[in-house]
């Protein structure tokens, strides 16, 4: 090929181990590599991936499973000079090791970017990594590899309980469990060996109860390093880091501890010759003044996006340039930094927290208990001047009134104590209820192993709520409450007033939001990163966005029902409107959302998606269009926008289709522009082997229709054409009966999961077309560019569910429980397997 080519190993379906964060990072890194003159190729089967469709970042998209055979075939097809294996999680590392061991990399003179092969082998084999760390005198826990129960028993006898059992090279999702006795060990060893492709398990000394710290390091090929962030988990080790509330900057560490862990993280990153990002996790034993290295991850993950949003440092863009061979001192950031800004460590004049979001609807009983197995689906970010403000803003996504603890105050004392000792989902509210009942921070810290500092800070919040409850209309307390992030809705409920009345009291007393830039220099240098958070101070740093502008309220955190399909849709809408010259503004509290990429959003607000925040931003920006998900009825009913702003409801971001049938189901997917009805595709539902019903969690196309079938479908489509009045995307669901008749089952909004799938199958920008008919981009005389779709032999969509990973029995395989999806596309003459 004329240009050097780089292959990016992407992901398959969203799962509990990763969600939309990898797609976000893939977009930014691919765009950065392309800007350096490289041809970019991406392999992925995730239909919800925006990067696969993003021509500004990815030149060639290969929608095939991420396997060693397919990677080898793609190498033979495109002859890449480089491969980036750091965007597909641990699975990508395992696949690239298989490819390397086949001799394909050496034969084709392919270079790995980010992590050398020797490092990838060590990450895939923790025993090898442990030996490397031991030679460095890095403090590590005891570790051993075994392949049978007797060896496991002997090892645990030496290490002692509790111990950690984990699979080596797991077949599917990672397996990791803390065991406290022989019964638990026997079960964990059995499962661990079964799930290991190597037939081996790792046995480690447990450090449960110690404080967990993560140091994120950036390194270039010359050896220059910098610390991007130090993140502290509120929950101790024993709870998966993805299920803990994470805080940056670290709140409870001594300077000596910070410097020692930083030095070790730098030494490990140097030893492993990592270029780009490296995550080093530590367990800190404060009583013994000792810390241990517990994990090293030289690839990008959920913490990469969180740190990028919290600090304002453009992680993806810089990592992409490092992969392209540039050094930190030579990278010029394009938003006002002085020349060497890329090598300047971020400084924060604020606090950011990452709060997990749970699939609460399917977790019951013992499944609500937290352990080393991750259970959260996504997360939200809260940024404020204090820990209290950041926490309040993060938990506002629920209902805005969680500090009232209405469910927790019904617990008996025994239930409360059990919940404190055995952590479960939504633990933060349980901790606050214990404080409300009079437990001291010292007592609670002893029971939970959560640092006493956090209980002191939470107690301040609860004390203020108590004062508010007893002093309706108190202007001084109102100012204090807003500065700590307490939403108007909670204050209104406490005072017995309407939310609008509380807002009026605020405005009347000059208690108004101001917006601060999320910039990485702590105000030392003049910067413009176009990312903002709100607080209640004097100076406002946000300037009005130039017109024409469009403001999009994001889909929020990853939750069951849609996976990241909502993110895909809004990202594609943003890309199209930006292409047409609109300045794009995004409000989102999902730190991993691809909509927050600077490639899509000219301006970003990291704020709770509640009415008072959205109303405030609209009052500053005065956008031409405000796009709100149709499912956010709370926002649509509460927002009061001026005539200059047109409020548009976007397609639902929750798949609510309930139609299923014992008869085969066909889905005719339609786009109506207000005048003309376009038929996009006809898909068919697979029959579920569990209940023998056809349902839309598994679909395929094309559908073979007889002339009679085509006539019946056209008749039903014509009936739809005469009944439609509102432009939009629709799905005509039809059942095929034994006598050959096709009957209408319903005309529904086209689910965004299907939009993402069809956009890739048809090579058609369906979200972009929707944005054109929803706004005034097209003149009355212009027509939509709905070109003929590309031909495919077969395309299959398969929804993925979290039940196996969460060990949930008899989970319902319905659209409301979709976590992610995978797709298989078989274009003509495609020889990839």
LUMTI-273184 format. One line per field, with one value per residue (C-alpha): x negated, y negated, z; residue in one letter; residue number from 0. Coordinates in steps of 0.001 Angstrom, whole numbers. Layout:
residues N
X c(X,...) .
Y c(Y,...) .
Z c(Z,...) .
aa c(A,...) .
i c(NUM,...) .
END
This chain:
residues 833
X c(0,-1152,-841,-1953,1016,1939,4350,6323,7591,11046,13727,16612,19833,20082,19872,19306,15575,15817,18448,18340,15001,12989,14966,14347,10618,10505,12077,9610,6527,7459,8092,4743,2922,4685,3680,73,500,1272,4005,6207,7911,10232,11454,14557,17958,19644,22672,22831,19312,19300,15624,16471,18507,16269,14548,12710,10830,11074,10280,11254,13678,13539,16655,15443,14842,11630,9809,6215,7275,9136,6299,3871,6205,6468,2676,2449,5114,3851,175,94,-3234,-1875,700,2311,3378,4264,7854,9493,8854,7216,8820,6818,3592,4405,5272,2130,-45,1497,851,-2758,-3356,-2112,-5005,-2696,-4082,-7692,-6913,-5152,-7557,-4712,-5536,-3381,-2579,-2025,-3271,-6089,-5378,-7466,-5221,-2051,-3279,-3861,-430,1138,-859,-799,-3477,-5957,-4994,-5414,-8947,-9792,-8456,-10394,-13668,-12904,-12314,-8801,-6607,-4206,-1918,-2619,-1565,-1673,-316,1248,3164,4886,6799,4107,1492,4013,4686,959,386,3265,2002,-1292,260,3160,6780,8238,6737,7574,8259,8242,8157,5155,6185,9926,12133,14691,14889,12236,12797,11548,12799,11715,11987,12126,12232,11784,15366,15099,11654,12848,15634,13373,10590,13080,14640,11290,9726,12819,12731,8999,7878,4501,6000,4302,5278,3420,3438,2593,2334,5470,5090,8801,9567,6560,6893,6797,4897,4360,1526,1945,-1348,-2081,-5410,-6929,-9479,-12376,-11594,-10042,-7248,-4530,-1748,1689,3514,3611,7050,8254,11068,13400,14194,11325,9798,12271,14715,13922,12359,15054,17719,16102,16525,13276,11904,9192,7036,6391,7896,6367,2737,-414,-2873,-5435,-2988,-2134,-5770,-6728,-3876,-4586,-8249,-7342,-4740,-7360,-9903,-7431,-6377,-10030,-10869,-7974,-8899,-5318,-4658,-1392,679,9,2209,502,2760,1591,2866,1926,1622,1568,1048,-2100,-3132,-3485,-2061,-1901,-1671,1483,2065,494,2556,635,3817,6647,9728,12594,10167,8448,11640,12522,9097,9228,12559,11593,8259,9064,5952,6608,5597,6651,5146,1787,1586,2269,-649,-2897,-1977,-2904,-6437,-6254,-7721,-5856,-8028,-7244,-3464,-1649,1855,4255,6190,3968,1303,-2222,-4636,-5531,-2122,-1815,-4636,-3196,-1444,2210,3027,6591,8282,11384,12467,13883,15674,16722,19843,20876,24328,25913,28279,30529,33569,31948,29858,31657,30709,27128,26503,26586,23453,20229,17091,14094,16482,17599,21346,21716,22612,21511,20703,21355,18921,19370,17009,17053,14956,15273,15775,19312,20268,18772,20593,23932,23665,22747,25673,28165,28657,30896,33744,32094,33337,31164,29889,33305,32565,36222,35523,32542,34294,36666,33845,33588,30400,29270,29915,27980,24960,25002,25003,22064,19965,21000,21016,23746,24809,25795,23540,23082,26648,26219,23135,25082,27960,25518,24257,27813,28474,25570,22675,19411,16986,14433,16834,17926,14371,13538,16546,16267,12537,13594,11326,12735,12281,15133,17563,16634,17386,20654,21677,21364,23867,26329,26046,26848,29870,31085,30712,32550,35413,35859,35473,37680,36723,33419,31350,27991,28573,29730,26411,24466,26583,26030,22282,22217,24147,27556,30174,33194,35563,34335,34447,37973,39112,37537,39167,42535,42194,42167,38832,39588,40113,36744,35102,36816,35490,32001,32129,33583,30606,27953,27262,26562,24403,21115,19105,15466,13206,12016,8448,5275,3014,4899,5182,1415,1567,4078,5946,9196,10210,13932,14992,16887,18470,20689,20311,21686,18971,18523,16507,18033,15525,17992,18564,21544,20979,21086,24242,25693,25481,27141,27170,27534,28506,26601,27900,26175,24595,24588,27647,29582,31854,29645,26005,24200,26578,27825,24269,23783,26888,26114,22478,23578,26102,23390,21004,23606,24685,21066,20439,23242,21619,23373,21389,22141,22674,23032,24247,23390,22443,21087,17276,16893,19349,18063,20236,17677,14939,13594,14026,17791,18501,17171,18138,18785,20582,19923,23124,26033,28818,31500,33774,32121,28704,29999,32112,29088,26915,29669,29881,26193,25886,29231,28827,30824,31809,32027,32083,33460,34085,37811,37530,36532,40094,38913,36762,39247,41970,39753,37709,38792,36902,37145,38678,35195,34506,36354,36843,36569,37293,34875,35714,36113,32863,34424,35597,39150,40399,42479,43794,42934,44790,44846,45203,42109,41703,40495,39479,39766,37572,38740,37685,40369,39257,42727,43538,41844,41550,38281,37976,34544,34516,36509,35086,36353,36270,34680,36706,35613,34704,35878,39496,39826,40895,39574,38207,35943,32937,31578,32126,30847,31127,31713,35070,36135,39626,41843,43718,46827,44875,43558,47065,48409,45515,45973,49682,48910,46235,48739,51142,48369,47659,51210,51236,47861,47808,44574,41144,38960,37666,40227,40414,43366,43530,45319,46141,46041,48813,48981,51442,48946,50660,48578,50291,49383,48404,47526,45849,43210,40260,37212,35045,31608,30045,31489,30387,26782,26932,28612,26262,23329,25034,26358,23368,25995,25777,29278,28728,27358,30438,32627,30775,31388,35162,35290,33563,33578,30395,32277,34243,37752,36533,33726,34098,32565,29569,30915,28695,29128,27643,24660,25278,24549,24859,25893,25852,26692,27362,27080,27903,25718,26943,25158,26787,23927,21302,23498,24476,28146,30386,33282,32613,35138,33646,35687,34890,35095,32108,29761,26250,24456,24507,22304,22812,21619,21414,20693,20154,19688,16171,15216,12944,12491,13871) .
Y c(0,-3547,-4589,-2769,-911,-322,2354,1631,4676,3642,5253,7596,6985,4701,6775,6387,5952,3131,888,-2204,-3456,-1384,-2734,-6289,-5711,-3879,-6873,-9385,-7205,-6128,-9751,-10753,-7992,-8919,-12541,-11333,-9912,-6280,-4214,-2835,562,1594,5104,5384,7074,4558,3131,291,-907,-4384,-4028,-1357,-3972,-6996,-7782,-10684,-8064,-4609,-3990,-317,1458,5243,6600,10070,11812,10851,14156,15007,16493,13348,11086,13145,12902,9137,8879,10766,8526,5080,5779,3391,2177,1706,3265,1566,4309,2003,1142,4538,5299,8498,10469,8514,9304,13013,12943,11055,13506,16373,14472,13845,17471,18534,16561,14183,10985,11871,13126,9893,7614,6196,3996,3858,393,-368,2871,5099,8808,9668,7443,8911,12407,11313,9714,12924,14959,13293,15649,14314,10761,11587,12806,9609,7509,9633,8968,5246,5590,4269,5230,7964,10489,14216,15955,19455,21327,24786,27159,29476,29392,31018,28476,25728,27071,27257,23708,22221,24030,22157,18782,18974,17858,15730,16409,15376,17947,16755,18419,18110,17165,17510,18844,16052,13405,13377,15488,14193,15176,14717,17951,18194,21964,25349,25542,22194,23105,26422,24696,21858,24233,26397,23438,21734,24772,25282,21681,21617,22304,23241,25573,23531,21250,18597,18606,15337,14001,12007,8400,7876,4876,2818,-483,-291,-2934,-3203,-5176,-6029,-6632,-7970,-7105,-7829,-5834,-7974,-6956,-10252,-9587,-11524,-10728,-11359,-10770,-8903,-7440,-6254,-3730,-4396,-698,1514,4435,7304,5236,5111,1755,1242,1522,-963,-4719,-6129,-9552,-11708,-13350,-10811,-12157,-10266,-9555,-10947,-12666,-9945,-7245,-9124,-9544,-5930,-4467,-6908,-5840,-2152,-2769,-4607,-1826,867,-1109,-1590,2088,3266,730,-465,-3304,-5096,-4426,-2046,-1391,-185,832,941,2264,-30,1294,-1913,-198,1597,-1321,1137,1286,4048,4067,6043,5482,3923,3106,1600,1104,-1396,-879,-2603,-4495,-5991,-7768,-8782,-10327,-12061,-13705,-14501,-16139,-17645,-15962,-14644,-11055,-9447,-12127,-12078,-8269,-8103,-10448,-8445,-5305,-7199,-7679,-11198,-12116,-13993,-17097,-17327,-17014,-20289,-20271,-22338,-24204,-26973,-25185,-26418,-24373,-21539,-21116,-17426,-16566,-18628,-16517,-17445,-19510,-19612,-22443,-20261,-16762,-14141,-10946,-7943,-6198,-2759,-2113,1266,3584,3436,4912,8338,8463,9933,11598,12836,11518,7999,8714,7186,9244,9485,10264,7026,6326,2723,1977,-1605,-4701,-8408,-11210,-14060,-17046,-19729,-21975,-19481,-15761,-16409,-18406,-15836,-12984,-14790,-15555,-11958,-10394,-12945,-10733,-8442,-10659,-13701,-12781,-9884,-11692,-11181,-7436,-6443,-2740,-2384,-3790,-813,1661,3339,2894,6438,5869,2625,4182,7134,4705,2814,5935,7604,4830,4795,2669,-870,-723,-4489,-4973,-2288,-4056,-7298,-5568,-4209,-7748,-9011,-6413,-7657,-5355,-7258,-7550,-5599,-2711,-2561,-2627,367,2334,1461,753,-2503,-5357,-7420,-10611,-9671,-9193,-12620,-14186,-12279,-13352,-17007,-16378,-14631,-17348,-19985,-17980,-17806,-21579,-22213,-20034,-22177,-25611,-26043,-29061,-29729,-31593,-30981,-27225,-27262,-28769,-26177,-23359,-24420,-24803,-21183,-20053,-19288,-19485,-21801,-18820,-17491,-20958,-21452,-18165,-19022,-22457,-21410,-23775,-23329,-22943,-26102,-28052,-26937,-28016,-31404,-31861,-31012,-33505,-36166,-35814,-35634,-31908,-30961,-28437,-29406,-27168,-26254,-24788,-21225,-22123,-20261,-23042,-24231,-27664,-28057,-28467,-30011,-27036,-26285,-22640,-23375,-21095,-22473,-21646,-23810,-25110,-28068,-30725,-34179,-33889,-32170,-30721,-29440,-31709,-31502,-29081,-30634,-30096,-28077,-25632,-22443,-21118,-17377,-15814,-12526,-9040,-8943,-5888,-2458,-555,2578,2425,598,1242,-1665,-1894,-5257,-6563,-5321,-7126,-10472,-10309,-9819,-12676,-14962,-14027,-14840,-18171,-19211,-18364,-20753,-23594,-23461,-24086,-21027,-21135,-17955,-17490,-14075,-12447,-9221,-9628,-6867,-8260,-8642,-11786,-13563,-13156,-16525,-15096,-15227,-17874,-21418,-21982,-19561,-19906,-17125,-17607,-15601,-15051,-16655,-19568,-22321,-21639,-21387,-24531,-26455,-25459,-26313,-29724,-30304,-28740,-29641,-26844,-26782,-23205,-21252,-17487,-15426,-11650,-10942,-8578,-11482,-12567,-14259,-16658,-17211,-18184,-20387,-22308,-25802,-26953,-30295,-30656,-30947,-27323,-24474,-21489,-18169,-14759,-12150,-8449,-6489,-5361,-2355,665,1331,3590,6384,8084,11769,14555,18274,17238,15988,12231,9885,6293,3697,748,-2625,-6275,-8939,-12500,-13993,-13490,-10363,-6940,-5097,-1347,-661,3102,6144,8265,11479,12588,15851,18250,18527,22132,21469,20454,21233,17650,15272,12083,9263,10103,12125,11005,11614,10235,10369,12092,14195,13105,14727,12450,12952,12037,8871,7861,8344,6393,3529,3387,3120,477,-1543,-1445,-2849,-5582,-6864,-6840,-8483,-12197,-12720,-12357,-9687,-6116,-3341,444,2307,5666,8419,12047,14801,17331,20949,20204,17757,14560,11762,9681,6412,6765,3148,-23,-1077,-3463,-1797,-654,-2242,1219,1957,-1458,-678,2782,1644,-1333,1057,3711,1224,-1148,-3843,-6717,-6287,-8576,-11212,-10929,-11291,-14425,-15896,-15457,-16556,-19890,-22460,-21140,-20323,-22870,-21941,-21248,-18898,-15131,-12708,-10827,-7329,-5425,-1780,375,2617,6290,8839,12589,12660,10386,11524,9521,11323,9619,10345,10620,10327,13273,15760,13246,12179,15798,14857,17891,17919,14431,13194,12969,9937,6579,4830,6852,6406,5511,5499,7238,8821,8991,11142,9637,11776,9474,10954,12315,11864,14728,13807,16448) .
Z c(0,-671,2942,6061,7475,11122,12329,15502,17386,18569,20686,20328,22278,25299,28471,32193,31684,29160,27641,25491,26845,24360,21408,22616,22903,19565,17820,19267,18798,15256,14277,15752,13844,10626,11122,11206,7700,8544,6916,9702,9767,12628,13418,15621,15726,18015,16161,18688,17822,16306,15366,12784,10879,11524,8232,9881,11939,10335,6667,6593,8949,9161,10892,11813,15159,16919,16554,15707,12347,11328,12468,10375,7360,7766,7980,4677,3144,4194,5009,7983,9225,12750,15074,18087,20541,23459,22504,22860,26525,27727,24898,22328,24198,24146,20442,19450,21395,19408,16176,17204,18122,14679,13159,11249,12810,12114,8610,7706,9610,11715,14721,17845,19177,22856,24376,23101,22701,25786,27900,26390,27294,30877,31172,29853,32379,35828,37141,34579,35514,39200,38528,36685,39547,42016,40169,40510,44262,43688,46669,45540,47162,47180,43989,42448,39421,39742,37478,39965,43244,45426,44366,45034,48526,49316,48066,50069,53167,52751,51842,54268,54009,52572,49154,45608,42881,39273,35847,33563,30002,30679,27877,28225,30940,33649,36753,40090,43533,47168,49193,52975,53604,51899,50623,48871,47586,46100,44168,42984,41856,39936,38129,37587,35908,33733,32513,31772,28214,29681,32295,35022,37878,39782,43578,45284,48765,49494,50485,51137,53315,52236,50397,46587,44615,40861,39288,35598,33800,30312,28640,25226,23219,24502,28090,29225,31710,33458,35887,34448,37716,41001,41678,45076,45505,48419,48797,49978,48119,48043,45987,42273,41393,38741,41465,43819,43890,42505,43424,41906,43153,45923,49143,52068,51160,52714,50400,51140,50084,46885,45923,46693,44629,41841,41743,41599,38871,36812,37337,36231,33156,32229,32793,30620,27912,27641,25201,25822,28917,31801,34828,37999,40896,44496,47805,50688,54244,56274,59628,58469,56230,53350,49854,47241,43453,42693,38970,35900,32807,29849,27834,27784,29946,31790,34021,30971,29918,33479,34038,30666,31472,35086,34254,30855,29423,25853,26587,23300,21078,22889,23070,19331,18641,20960,19005,15816,17186,18584,21970,24668,24361,20655,20861,20321,21718,19669,22324,23549,25619,25633,23551,25939,27527,26570,28965,31818,34439,34979,38071,39398,41266,41671,42716,40362,41360,39312,40658,39304,37841,38551,36675,39762,38023,37687,40889,43888,47163,47281,43774,45218,47277,45982,45508,43216,40315,38643,38683,37510,33900,33534,35546,35984,36695,39143,39241,41914,44099,46965,47437,48695,45616,43239,45002,45038,41333,40533,42386,41048,38001,40076,41237,42774,46235,47354,50448,52038,52351,52149,51574,53895,56961,56908,57569,60927,62935,62101,58380,58495,60226,57822,54898,56367,56864,53583,50947,48324,45358,46258,49289,49565,50763,53408,54741,55006,56798,59396,59996,60303,63013,65084,64213,64444,61517,63536,64182,60566,59273,61478,60178,56489,55986,54273,55315,58199,56142,53810,56684,58057,54657,54246,57738,56652,53880,56155,58773,56154,54940,58557,58946,55669,56835,59924,58342,55237,53142,54919,52329,54031,54216,50613,49519,51521,50089,46487,47011,48179,45117,46656,43866,43934,43880,47232,48802,47447,48969,52324,52361,51008,48033,44285,42527,40580,43795,45165,41907,42198,45765,44504,41664,43932,46271,43543,44112,40512,38732,37216,34924,35320,32698,33163,32265,33246,34517,37590,36008,35555,31768,29419,27962,26206,26418,25827,28683,31696,35041,37222,40752,42731,42670,41177,37953,34902,32404,29790,26810,24469,21605,18109,16071,14548,17422,18543,22109,22715,26038,26041,26718,30117,31730,30128,31353,30479,27458,24998,25700,24080,21089,22359,22408,18852,17632,19244,18122,14518,14810,16188,13383,10727,12260,12750,9101,8172,10100,13458,16625,18723,22489,24549,28112,29490,32787,31307,31365,28763,26226,22686,22382,24580,21971,20721,17220,17733,20370,20054,23684,26542,29866,32414,34359,35822,33314,35475,34619,36668,35118,31550,31983,33256,30292,27816,29473,28723,25276,23645,21076,17849,18620,21871,21335,24250,24334,24060,27031,29305,30010,33224,31212,28431,30887,33082,30509,29593,26504,24710,21269,19748,20701,19030,21358,19516,21010,19732,19331,22539,24144,25817,23789,24976,22209,23752,20618,20408,18636,17940,14295,12430,12677,9942,10649,7919,8915,7634,7491,7038,6193,6493,2827,1545,3193,2611,3129,4604,5074,6097,8894,10437,14067,15086,17183,20811,21704,25292,24757,21016,20355,17737,19289,18201,20373,17444,13844,10346,6835,3949,4089,1099,72,-2531,-4950,-2816,345,-1300,-2330,1202,2755,284,1132,4856,4197,2138,5079,7275,4750,4984,8805,9512,10297,12233,10589,12155,12147,12396,12492,11060,12842,10889,11660,9020,9479,8376,5577,4077,5156,6631,9302,10969,14638,15325,14091,16607,16858,15322,18286,18352,18627,15189,13869,14790,13202,9981,9556,9340,7237,4688,4878,5406,7910,9333,12366,9999,7808,10873,11957,8526,8740,12403,11721,8937,7350,4142,2144,1083,-2437,-1362,-1078,1386,45,733,-1638,-2529,234,-392,-1055,1633,1597,5241,8266,11777,14930,18264,21556,24573,28169,31538,33304,33031,34149,37084,37891,37646,37245,34758,33444,30898,27389,26406,24809,28195,29451,26477,27649,24319,20973,18386,14644,11794,8343,5314,2319,-1138,-1705,1971,2888,6518,8879) .
aa c(X,X,X,X,X,X,X,X,X,X,X,X,X,X,X,X,X,X,X,X,X,X,X,X,X,X,X,X,X,X,X,X,X,X,X,X,X,X,X,X,X,X,X,X,X,X,X,X,X,X,X,X,X,X,X,X,X,X,X,X,X,X,X,X,X,X,X,X,X,X,X,X,X,X,X,X,X,X,X,X,X,X,X,X,X,X,X,X,X,X,X,X,X,X,X,X,X,X,X,X,X,X,X,X,X,X,X,X,X,X,X,X,X,X,X,X,X,X,X,X,X,X,X,X,X,X,X,X,X,X,X,X,X,X,X,X,X,X,X,X,X,X,X,X,X,X,X,X,X,X,X,X,X,X,X,X,X,X,X,X,X,X,X,X,X,X,X,X,X,X,X,X,X,X,X,X,X,X,X,X,X,X,X,X,X,X,X,X,X,X,X,X,X,X,X,X,X,X,X,X,X,X,X,X,X,X,X,X,X,X,X,X,X,X,X,X,X,X,X,X,X,X,X,X,X,X,X,X,X,X,X,X,X,X,X,X,X,X,X,X,X,X,X,X,X,X,X,X,X,X,X,X,X,X,X,X,X,X,X,X,X,X,X,X,X,X,X,X,X,X,X,X,X,X,X,X,X,X,X,X,X,X,X,X,X,X,X,X,X,X,X,X,X,X,X,X,X,X,X,X,X,X,X,X,X,X,X,X,X,X,X,X,X,X,X,X,X,X,X,X,X,X,X,X,X,X,X,X,X,X,X,X,X,X,X,X,X,X,X,X,X,X,X,X,X,X,X,X,X,X,X,X,X,X,X,X,X,X,X,X,X,X,X,X,X,X,X,X,X,X,X,X,X,X,X,X,X,X,X,X,X,X,X,X,X,X,X,X,X,X,X,X,X,X,X,X,X,X,X,X,X,X,X,X,X,X,X,X,X,X,X,X,X,X,X,X,X,X,X,X,X,X,X,X,X,X,X,X,X,X,X,X,X,X,X,X,X,X,X,X,X,X,X,X,X,X,X,X,X,X,X,X,X,X,X,X,X,X,X,X,X,X,X,X,X,X,X,X,X,X,X,X,X,X,X,X,X,X,X,X,X,X,X,X,X,X,X,X,X,X,X,X,X,X,X,X,X,X,X,X,X,X,X,X,X,X,X,X,X,X,X,X,X,X,X,X,X,X,X,X,X,X,X,X,X,X,X,X,X,X,X,X,X,X,X,X,X,X,X,X,X,X,X,X,X,X,X,X,X,X,X,X,X,X,X,X,X,X,X,X,X,X,X,X,X,X,X,X,X,X,X,X,X,X,X,X,X,X,X,X,X,X,X,X,X,X,X,X,X,X,X,X,X,X,X,X,X,X,X,X,X,X,X,X,X,X,X,X,X,X,X,X,X,X,X,X,X,X,X,X,X,X,X,X,X,X,X,X,X,X,X,X,X,X,X,X,X,X,X,X,X,X,X,X,X,X,X,X,X,X,X,X,X,X,X,X,X,X,X,X,X,X,X,X,X,X,X,X,X,X,X,X,X,X,X,X,X,X,X,X,X,X,X,X,X,X,X,X,X,X,X,X,X,X,X,X,X,X,X,X,X,X,X,X,X,X,X,X,X,X,X,X,X,X,X,X,X,X,X,X,X,X,X,X,X,X,X,X,X,X,X,X,X,X,X,X,X,X,X,X,X,X,X,X,X,X,X,X,X,X,X,X,X,X,X,X,X,X,X,X,X,X,X,X,X,X,X,X,X,X,X,X,X,X,X,X,X,X,X,X,X,X,X,X,X,X,X,X,X,X,X,X,X,X,X,X,X,X,X,X,X,X,X,X,X,X,X,X,X,X,X,X,X,X,X,X,X,X,X,X,X,X,X,X,X,X,X,X,X,X,X,X,X) .
i c(0,1,2,3,4,5,6,7,8,9,10,11,12,13,14,15,16,17,18,19,20,21,22,23,24,25,26,27,28,29,30,31,32,33,34,35,36,37,38,39,40,41,42,43,44,45,46,47,48,49,50,51,52,53,54,55,56,57,58,59,60,61,62,63,64,65,66,67,68,69,70,71,72,73,74,75,76,77,78,79,80,81,82,83,84,85,86,87,88,89,90,91,92,93,94,95,96,97,98,99,100,101,102,103,104,105,106,107,108,109,110,111,112,113,114,115,116,117,118,119,120,121,122,123,124,125,126,127,128,129,130,131,132,133,134,135,136,137,138,139,140,141,142,143,144,145,146,147,148,149,150,151,152,153,154,155,156,157,158,159,160,161,162,163,164,165,166,167,168,169,170,171,172,173,174,175,176,177,178,179,180,181,182,183,184,185,186,187,188,189,190,191,192,193,194,195,196,197,198,199,200,201,202,203,204,205,206,207,208,209,210,211,212,213,214,215,216,217,218,219,220,221,222,223,224,225,226,227,228,229,230,231,232,233,234,235,236,237,238,239,240,241,242,243,244,245,246,247,248,249,250,251,252,253,254,255,256,257,258,259,260,261,262,263,264,265,266,267,268,269,270,271,272,273,274,275,276,277,278,279,280,281,282,283,284,285,286,287,288,289,290,291,292,293,294,295,296,297,298,299,300,301,302,303,304,305,306,307,308,309,310,311,312,313,314,315,316,317,318,319,320,321,322,323,324,325,326,327,328,329,330,331,332,333,334,335,336,337,338,339,340,341,342,343,344,345,346,347,348,349,350,351,352,353,354,355,356,357,358,359,360,361,362,363,364,365,366,367,368,369,370,371,372,373,374,375,376,377,378,379,380,381,382,383,384,385,386,387,388,389,390,391,392,393,394,395,396,397,398,399,400,401,402,403,404,405,406,407,408,409,410,411,412,413,414,415,416,417,418,419,420,421,422,423,424,425,426,427,428,429,430,431,432,433,434,435,436,437,438,439,440,441,442,443,444,445,446,447,448,449,450,451,452,453,454,455,456,457,458,459,460,461,462,463,464,465,466,467,468,469,470,471,472,473,474,475,476,477,478,479,480,481,482,483,484,485,486,487,488,489,490,491,492,493,494,495,496,497,498,499,500,501,502,503,504,505,506,507,508,509,510,511,512,513,514,515,516,517,518,519,520,521,522,523,524,525,526,527,528,529,530,531,532,533,534,535,536,537,538,539,540,541,542,543,544,545,546,547,548,549,550,551,552,553,554,555,556,557,558,559,560,561,562,563,564,565,566,567,568,569,570,571,572,573,574,575,576,577,578,579,580,581,582,583,584,585,586,587,588,589,590,591,592,593,594,595,596,597,598,599,600,601,602,603,604,605,606,607,608,609,610,611,612,613,614,615,616,617,618,619,620,621,622,623,624,625,626,627,628,629,630,631,632,633,634,635,636,637,638,639,640,641,642,643,644,645,646,647,648,649,650,651,652,653,654,655,656,657,658,659,660,661,662,663,664,665,666,667,668,669,670,671,672,673,674,675,676,677,678,679,680,681,682,683,684,685,686,687,688,689,690,691,692,693,694,695,696,697,698,699,700,701,702,703,704,705,706,707,708,709,710,711,712,713,714,715,716,717,718,719,720,721,722,723,724,725,726,727,728,729,730,731,732,733,734,735,736,737,738,739,740,741,742,743,744,745,746,747,748,749,750,751,752,753,754,755,756,757,758,759,760,761,762,763,764,765,766,767,768,769,770,771,772,773,774,775,776,777,778,779,780,781,782,783,784,785,786,787,788,789,790,791,792,793,794,795,796,797,798,799,800,801,802,803,804,805,806,807,808,809,810,811,812,813,814,815,816,817,818,819,820,821,822,823,824,825,826,827,828,829,830,831,832) .
END
